């Protein structure tokens, strides 16, 4: 058997082999275990699906048509696995329950179909392709995967948006837990769904199969980027975001509580703790975390993150105009003022002052 080599074949081969390697790394990763295993399953199911395109483009199907309908199609799992990856990543205490299996019912039917077909002789497979698959089940599978992915991507982005609101209201340092990289990839995948829609139109209205079929390579590349992001993602063990219906509740400003909140910063300088969380801050003040968050949001019109960052920036500004600058670097002062990331410090300082730290010193 000879393989027809071209750029696409080499690209797919690289993506598939790299995906299975990344799957192993994710599955045995010591941190974010549950979410990384959902991601490992997602990467492996995409890699298996890409094998079909590799066999077609490399002309392996043409040399051995009996390889059609291998047990490598689990595309109905793409959407649910993306969603449960995000869901378990933002909530490390998430438990997969029996009701969650309902999301995977379509892929069970898909698996059952290919389990049945893969054991059949070529004559039956050929008859099934011409009389059933090309007319009905292929369209259901292809279009259904597109619709499923689009729905679960929208749900995932909504969940991620609510999580990011939660993060800035509960953590003073968010650079490693904000998951902006994941949001960007999910948005790109939605754009990929538009490419998928073009392919559906070309197939259903113009009978053009596999024309302009770039979504395969793009999906593979996105899968690898997801894998890299998942492997590099910091441990989110302290994050337990539970999605709830967000309701606007009127909160009356309590000046006494606001004074206690400000006092915690002004007198106790709690902002110097680089990993200060809302729970830790409220515990120091002997107040309820939810109450503290509501008073900061309503009374000061700020998120907890912005509230703490403002104190840290003021501390840096004060020390930049003191003898501290003679014995410490600007970054050294930033670290002693509660920042623990150079990139975060530079960005936040510029957001609050309008200039970079070095320009402020000048």
C-alpha positions as CSV (number, residue, x, y, z in Angstrom):
1,X,0.0,0.0,0.0
2,X,1.3,3.4,-1.0
3,X,0.5,6.7,0.7
4,X,0.0,9.7,-1.5
5,X,2.1,12.5,0.1
6,X,1.2,16.2,-0.1
7,X,1.1,19.1,2.2
8,X,-2.4,18.3,3.6
9,X,-1.5,14.7,4.3
10,X,1.7,15.7,6.1
11,X,-0.3,18.3,8.1
12,X,-3.0,15.9,9.1
13,X,-0.4,13.2,10.0
14,X,1.4,15.7,12.2
15,X,-1.8,16.9,13.9
16,X,-3.0,13.3,14.5
17,X,0.3,12.1,16.0
18,X,0.7,15.3,18.1
19,X,-2.9,15.0,19.3
20,X,-2.4,11.5,20.7
21,X,0.8,12.5,22.4
22,X,-1.0,15.5,24.0
23,X,-3.8,13.2,25.0
24,X,-1.4,11.2,27.1
25,X,0.1,14.3,28.7
26,X,-3.3,15.6,29.6
27,X,-4.7,12.3,31.0
28,X,-1.8,11.9,33.4
29,X,-1.4,15.6,34.3
30,X,-1.1,16.1,38.1
31,X,-3.2,19.3,38.1
32,X,-6.8,20.1,37.0
33,X,-7.2,16.3,36.7
34,X,-10.9,16.1,35.9
35,X,-11.0,18.9,33.4
36,X,-7.8,17.7,31.7
37,X,-9.3,14.3,31.2
38,X,-12.3,15.8,29.5
39,X,-9.9,17.7,27.3
40,X,-7.9,14.5,26.6
41,X,-11.1,12.7,25.5
42,X,-12.0,15.7,23.3
43,X,-8.5,15.8,21.6
44,X,-8.5,12.0,21.0
45,X,-12.0,12.0,19.5
46,X,-11.0,14.8,17.1
47,X,-7.8,13.0,16.2
48,X,-9.8,9.8,15.5
49,X,-12.2,11.8,13.3
50,X,-9.2,13.3,11.4
51,X,-8.0,9.8,10.6
52,X,-10.9,9.4,8.2
53,X,-9.8,12.5,6.2
54,X,-6.2,11.3,6.3
55,X,-7.1,7.9,4.8
56,X,-9.2,9.6,2.1
57,X,-6.6,12.3,1.1
58,X,-3.7,9.8,1.3
59,X,-5.6,7.5,-1.1
60,X,-5.6,4.7,1.4
61,X,-9.4,4.2,1.0
62,X,-8.9,4.0,-2.8
63,X,-6.5,1.1,-2.3
64,X,-8.5,-0.7,0.4
65,X,-12.2,0.4,0.3
66,X,-13.0,-2.1,3.1
67,X,-11.5,0.4,5.5
68,X,-14.6,2.6,5.2
69,X,-16.8,2.9,8.3
70,X,-14.0,2.2,10.8
71,X,-15.0,2.7,14.4
72,X,-13.3,6.2,14.6
73,X,-16.3,8.5,14.4
74,X,-17.4,10.2,17.7
75,X,-18.1,13.7,16.4
76,X,-21.3,14.1,18.4
77,X,-19.1,14.1,21.5
78,X,-17.2,17.2,20.4
79,X,-19.7,19.7,21.7
80,X,-20.5,18.1,25.1
81,X,-16.8,17.4,25.8
82,X,-15.9,21.1,25.1
83,X,-18.7,22.1,27.5
84,X,-17.8,19.7,30.3
85,X,-14.1,20.7,29.9
86,X,-15.0,24.3,30.6
87,X,-17.5,23.4,33.3
88,X,-15.0,21.3,35.2
89,X,-12.1,23.7,34.7
90,X,-13.9,26.6,36.2
91,X,-15.3,24.5,39.1
92,X,-12.7,22.0,40.4
93,X,-15.3,20.5,42.7
94,X,-17.6,19.6,39.7
95,X,-19.0,16.1,39.8
96,X,-20.1,14.3,36.7
97,X,-23.6,12.9,37.5
98,X,-25.8,10.3,35.8
99,X,-28.0,13.1,34.2
100,X,-24.9,14.4,32.5
101,X,-24.7,11.2,30.4
102,X,-27.8,12.5,28.5
103,X,-25.6,14.9,26.6
104,X,-23.8,11.9,25.1
105,X,-26.8,9.9,23.9
106,X,-26.3,11.0,20.2
107,X,-22.7,9.8,20.3
108,X,-23.9,6.4,21.6
109,X,-26.1,6.0,18.6
110,X,-23.3,7.1,16.3
111,X,-20.9,4.6,17.9
112,X,-23.5,1.8,17.6
113,X,-24.0,2.5,13.9
114,X,-20.3,2.3,13.1
115,X,-19.8,-0.7,15.4
116,X,-22.5,-2.4,13.2
117,X,-21.0,-1.3,9.9
118,X,-17.3,-1.9,10.6
119,X,-18.0,-5.7,10.9
120,X,-19.8,-5.9,7.6
121,X,-18.4,-7.0,4.3
122,X,-17.5,-4.5,1.6
123,X,-20.6,-5.2,-0.6
124,X,-22.9,-4.3,2.3
125,X,-20.8,-1.1,3.1
126,X,-21.0,-0.1,-0.5
127,X,-24.7,-0.6,-0.7
128,X,-25.2,1.3,2.6
129,X,-23.1,4.2,1.4
130,X,-25.0,4.6,-1.9
131,X,-28.5,4.1,-0.6
132,X,-28.5,5.2,3.0
133,X,-25.4,7.0,4.2
134,X,-24.9,9.5,1.3
135,X,-28.6,10.4,1.3
136,X,-29.4,10.3,5.0
137,X,-27.0,9.4,7.8
138,X,-24.0,11.3,6.5
139,X,-26.1,14.5,6.4
140,X,-27.5,13.8,9.9
141,X,-24.0,13.2,11.2
142,X,-22.3,16.1,9.5
143,X,-25.0,18.7,10.1
144,X,-25.8,17.4,13.6
145,X,-22.1,17.7,14.6
146,X,-22.2,21.3,13.3
147,X,-25.4,22.2,15.2
148,X,-24.2,20.4,18.4
149,X,-20.9,22.1,18.4
150,X,-22.4,25.5,17.8
151,X,-24.9,25.1,20.7
152,X,-22.3,23.8,23.2
153,X,-19.8,26.5,22.2
154,X,-22.4,29.2,22.9
155,X,-23.1,27.6,26.3
156,X,-19.4,27.3,27.0
157,X,-18.7,31.0,26.2
158,X,-21.6,32.1,28.3
159,X,-20.3,30.0,31.2
160,X,-16.8,31.4,30.7
161,X,-18.2,35.0,30.6
162,X,-20.0,34.4,34.0
163,X,-16.9,32.8,35.4
164,X,-14.7,35.8,34.5
165,X,-17.2,38.1,36.3
166,X,-16.9,35.8,39.3
167,X,-13.1,35.9,39.2
168,X,-12.7,39.6,39.2
169,X,-15.1,39.8,42.2
170,X,-13.4,37.1,44.2
171,X,-9.7,37.3,43.4
172,X,-7.1,40.0,43.6
173,X,-4.7,38.3,41.2
174,X,-6.4,36.9,38.0
175,X,-3.7,36.7,35.4
176,X,-3.3,32.9,35.7
177,X,-7.0,32.0,36.2
178,X,-8.9,34.4,33.9
179,X,-8.8,31.9,31.0
180,X,-8.7,34.6,28.2
181,X,-6.8,32.1,26.1
182,X,-9.7,29.6,26.3
183,X,-12.2,32.3,25.4
184,X,-10.2,33.2,22.2
185,X,-10.1,29.6,21.1
186,X,-13.8,29.1,21.7
187,X,-14.6,32.2,19.6
188,X,-12.4,30.8,16.8
189,X,-14.2,27.5,16.9
190,X,-17.5,29.4,16.5
191,X,-16.0,31.0,13.4
192,X,-15.0,27.5,12.3
193,X,-18.7,26.6,12.5
194,X,-19.4,29.2,9.9
195,X,-16.9,27.5,7.6
196,X,-18.7,24.3,8.4
197,X,-22.0,25.9,7.4
198,X,-20.5,26.8,4.0
199,X,-19.6,23.2,3.5
200,X,-23.1,22.1,4.3
201,X,-24.5,24.6,1.8
202,X,-22.1,23.4,-0.9
203,X,-23.0,19.8,-0.2
204,X,-26.8,20.1,0.2
205,X,-27.5,22.6,-2.6
206,X,-24.6,22.1,-5.0
207,X,-23.7,18.4,-4.4
208,X,-20.1,19.4,-3.9
209,X,-18.6,16.9,-1.3
210,X,-15.3,17.7,0.3
211,X,-14.9,21.0,-1.7
212,X,-13.4,23.8,0.3
213,X,-13.2,21.4,3.2
214,X,-10.8,23.5,5.4
215,X,-12.7,23.0,8.6
216,X,-10.9,19.6,9.2
217,X,-7.5,21.1,9.3
218,X,-8.6,24.1,11.3
219,X,-10.4,21.9,13.9
220,X,-7.2,19.8,14.2
221,X,-5.1,22.9,14.8
222,X,-7.6,24.3,17.3
223,X,-7.5,21.0,19.1
224,X,-3.8,21.2,19.5
225,X,-4.0,24.8,20.7
226,X,-6.6,23.6,23.3
227,X,-4.2,20.9,24.4
228,X,-1.3,23.3,24.7
229,X,-3.5,25.7,26.7
230,X,-4.7,22.9,29.0
231,X,-1.2,21.6,29.6
232,X,0.1,25.1,30.4
233,X,-2.9,26.2,32.5
234,X,-2.1,26.9,36.1
235,X,-3.7,24.9,38.9
236,X,-7.2,26.1,39.5
237,X,-7.7,24.0,42.7
238,X,-8.9,27.1,44.6
239,X,-11.5,28.0,42.0
240,X,-15.0,26.6,42.5
241,X,-17.3,28.6,40.4
242,X,-20.9,27.3,40.3
243,X,-23.0,28.8,37.6
244,X,-26.2,30.3,38.9
245,X,-28.9,32.5,37.5
246,X,-27.6,36.0,37.9
247,X,-30.3,38.3,39.3
248,X,-30.0,42.0,39.9
249,X,-30.6,42.6,43.6
250,X,-30.9,46.0,45.1
251,X,-28.3,46.4,47.8
252,X,-28.4,49.3,50.2
253,X,-25.0,50.8,50.8
254,X,-23.9,50.5,54.4
255,X,-21.4,53.2,55.2
256,X,-20.2,51.4,58.4
257,X,-19.3,48.3,56.5
258,X,-17.6,50.3,53.7
259,X,-15.5,52.0,56.4
260,X,-14.5,48.6,57.8
261,X,-13.6,47.5,54.2
262,X,-11.5,50.6,53.6
263,X,-9.9,50.2,57.0
264,X,-8.8,46.7,56.2
265,X,-6.8,48.2,53.3
266,X,-5.7,51.5,54.8
267,X,-4.6,50.2,58.2
268,X,-4.0,46.5,57.8
269,X,-2.7,46.8,54.3
270,X,-4.2,43.5,53.3
271,X,-3.6,44.3,49.7
272,X,0.1,43.4,50.2
273,X,-0.9,39.7,50.1
274,X,-0.4,38.9,46.4
275,X,-2.9,36.1,46.4
276,X,-5.6,37.8,48.5
277,X,-9.1,36.4,47.8
278,X,-12.4,37.8,48.7
279,X,-12.9,35.0,51.2
280,X,-9.6,35.7,53.0
281,X,-10.3,39.5,53.0
282,X,-13.8,39.0,54.5
283,X,-12.5,36.6,57.1
284,X,-10.0,39.2,58.3
285,X,-12.8,41.7,58.6
286,X,-15.1,39.2,60.2
287,X,-17.8,39.8,57.6
288,X,-19.7,37.7,55.1
289,X,-17.9,37.5,51.7
290,X,-21.1,38.0,49.8
291,X,-21.9,41.2,51.8
292,X,-18.3,42.5,51.3
293,X,-18.6,41.9,47.5
294,X,-22.0,43.6,47.3
295,X,-20.8,46.6,49.2
296,X,-17.7,47.0,47.1
297,X,-19.7,46.5,43.9
298,X,-22.5,48.9,44.9
299,X,-20.9,51.3,47.3
300,X,-17.6,51.8,45.4
301,X,-18.8,50.8,41.9
302,X,-15.8,48.5,41.6
303,X,-15.0,44.8,41.4
304,X,-13.0,43.3,44.2
305,X,-10.0,42.9,41.8
306,X,-10.1,46.6,40.8
307,X,-10.6,47.6,44.4
308,X,-7.4,45.8,45.5
309,X,-5.4,46.8,42.4
310,X,-6.1,50.5,43.1
311,X,-4.5,50.2,46.5
312,X,-1.5,48.3,45.1
313,X,-0.9,50.9,42.4
314,X,-1.1,53.7,45.0
315,X,1.4,51.9,47.1
316,X,3.8,51.6,44.1
317,X,3.3,55.3,43.3
318,X,4.1,56.2,46.9
319,X,7.2,54.1,47.0
320,X,8.5,55.2,43.6
321,X,8.7,58.7,45.0
322,X,10.6,57.5,48.1
323,X,14.2,56.3,48.9
324,X,13.0,52.7,48.2
325,X,13.8,53.4,44.5
326,X,17.5,53.7,45.4
327,X,17.7,50.1,46.8
328,X,15.0,48.3,44.8
329,X,14.0,48.1,41.1
330,X,10.6,49.1,39.9
331,X,9.6,45.5,39.7
332,X,11.0,44.8,43.2
333,X,8.7,47.6,44.5
334,X,5.8,46.2,42.6
335,X,6.3,42.7,44.2
336,X,6.6,44.3,47.7
337,X,3.3,46.2,47.0
338,X,1.3,43.0,46.3
339,X,1.8,42.3,42.6
340,X,3.3,38.9,41.7
341,X,3.5,39.2,37.9
342,X,5.5,41.7,35.8
343,X,3.0,41.6,33.0
344,X,0.0,42.1,35.3
345,X,1.7,44.9,37.1
346,X,2.7,46.8,33.9
347,X,-0.9,46.5,32.5
348,X,-2.7,47.5,35.7
349,X,-0.4,50.3,36.5
350,X,-0.9,51.8,33.0
351,X,-4.7,51.3,33.3
352,X,-4.8,53.3,36.5
353,X,-2.2,56.0,35.7
354,X,-2.3,56.2,31.9
355,X,1.5,55.7,31.7
356,X,4.0,52.9,32.0
357,X,5.9,52.5,35.4
358,X,9.2,53.7,33.9
359,X,7.5,56.8,32.3
360,X,5.9,57.6,35.7
361,X,9.4,57.6,37.4
362,X,10.7,60.0,34.7
